[in-house]
Every structure is written in structure tokens, then in C-alpha cells.
Amino acid sequence: MTKKLKTPTLLWLGACAVVLIWWMAVYGLNERTSDALKSEAMIYVVIAMTLLSFPVGLVWTIVIAGGARLLHAAGIDMHAPIWVSLLFYWVGALVLGYLQWFLIVPRIKAKREGRSQQSMR
């Protein structure tokens, strides 16, 4: 009972993959790139994934930023490589965006269509 992935789903997943692959190729895996530049370049991934998974992506971005701020204020520093932090953010935005656009929204749309058809009878 497997469902085939539809074209919009594949396009969306492809766009998300391009964002990550581009960052890793240009900044993340380039040994000559400084950590400061890698950190600053993460904003491109954050913006792209926030837009691709909007509005839940915006909420995810705020939660991650708020959580990092709270940990820092509590004196807890997360010393992970930059690419690990980016991958954590990217996977969260990918999963939440997929759930939003390809599971939740279609179900809501189907329910509304079902209700409108019942009210027409």
C-alpha cells in the first residue's frame, strides 16, 4: 500500500535537497572557508527552508533560535560542528514542511470538499 510520490512532492523535496547540497558544496565541506563565514552563510539555508516550509518553517526557525538563546543564557554551549547544527535545522524544516504541505493540508482540503459536497445535497 505504498503511495507514489507526486510531481509537486518531488519538486519540493528536490528544492530542499538543492538548498542543503548547495550550502555543503560551497561552504560546509570547503576546508578553506572559515567557521565565521560558514555560520554567516547558514542564513541562506534558513531563509530558503523557512520559505519552502512556510508557515511552519517560520515557527521552527523561531523555536530553534529561542532554544539556542535559552541554552546560551543558561550557560550551556552546544559545541557541535556548524554543519551538524545546519543539518539539524534542515531536517526539522524538511520533516515539518513535508507534514504540513503533503499530509495535513491535503487532509484539511479533502475534509472541506467533503463537507461542501454534503451541504449541497
C-alpha positions in Angstrom: 0.0 0.0 0.0 2.7 2.4 -0.9 1.8 5.7 -2.5 3.7 7.1 -5.5 5.3 10.4 -4.9 3.6 13.0 -7.0 5.4 15.7 -9.0 4.9 18.6 -6.6 6.2 16.5 -3.7 9.3 15.5 -5.8 9.9 19.1 -6.8 9.6 20.3 -3.2 11.9 17.6 -1.9 14.3 18.4 -4.7 14.3 22.1 -3.9 15.0 21.3 -0.2 17.9 18.9 -1.2 19.4 21.6 -3.6 19.4 24.1 -0.7 21.4 21.7 1.5 23.7 20.4 -1.2 24.5 23.9 -2.4 25.5 25.0 1.1 27.5 21.9 1.8 29.3 22.2 -1.6 30.0 26.0 -1.4 30.6 26.5 2.4 30.2 23.4 4.5 32.7 21.0 3.0 35.2 23.6 1.8 38.1 23.5 4.2 39.3 26.9 3.1 36.1 28.6 4.3 36.3 30.0 7.8 33.8 28.9 10.5 32.7 32.6 10.7 31.8 32.6 7.0 30.1 29.2 7.3 28.0 30.5 10.2 27.0 33.6 8.4 26.2 31.7 5.2 23.8 29.5 7.2 21.3 32.3 6.8 20.8 31.3 3.2 19.6 27.9 4.2 17.5 29.3 7.0 15.7 31.7 4.6 15.3 29.1 1.9 13.9 26.4 4.2 11.7 28.9 6.1 10.1 29.9 2.7 9.8 26.3 1.4 8.1 25.2 4.6 6.2 28.4 5.5 4.3 28.9 7.8 5.5 26.0 10.0 9.1 26.8 8.9 8.9 30.2 10.5 7.7 28.6 13.7 10.5 26.1 13.5 13.1 28.9 13.0 11.8 30.8 16.0 11.8 27.7 18.2 15.4 26.8 17.2 16.6 30.4 17.7 14.7 30.7 21.0 16.0 27.4 22.2 19.6 28.3 21.3 19.2 31.6 23.1 17.8 29.9 26.2 20.6 27.4 26.3 23.2 30.1 25.9 21.6 32.2 28.7 21.7 29.1 30.9 25.4 28.7 30.3 25.0 25.7 28.1 27.1 25.9 25.0 26.5 23.4 22.2 29.9 22.8 20.7 28.9 20.9 17.5 30.4 21.5 14.1 28.5 24.1 12.1 27.3 21.6 9.5 25.7 19.4 12.3 23.7 22.4 13.5 22.7 23.2 10.0 21.7 19.6 9.3 19.6 19.5 12.4 17.7 22.7 11.4 17.4 21.5 7.8 16.0 18.0 8.7 13.5 19.6 11.1 12.3 22.1 8.5 12.1 19.3 5.9 10.0 17.0 8.1 7.7 19.7 9.3 7.3 21.2 5.9 6.5 17.8 4.4 4.0 17.0 7.1 2.4 20.4 6.5 2.2 20.5 2.7 1.7 16.9 1.8 -0.2 15.3 4.7 -2.0 17.9 6.8 -3.1 20.4 4.1 -4.4 17.8 1.7 -6.4 16.2 4.5 -7.9 19.6 5.5 -8.7 20.3 1.9 -10.4 16.8 1.5 -12.5 17.4 4.6 -13.6 20.8 3.4 -14.5 19.4 0.0 -16.4 16.6 1.6 -18.4 19.0 3.8 -19.2 21.3 0.9 -20.5 18.3 -1.1 -22.6 17.2 1.9 -24.1 20.6 2.3 -25.0 20.7 -1.4 -27.2 17.6 -1.1 
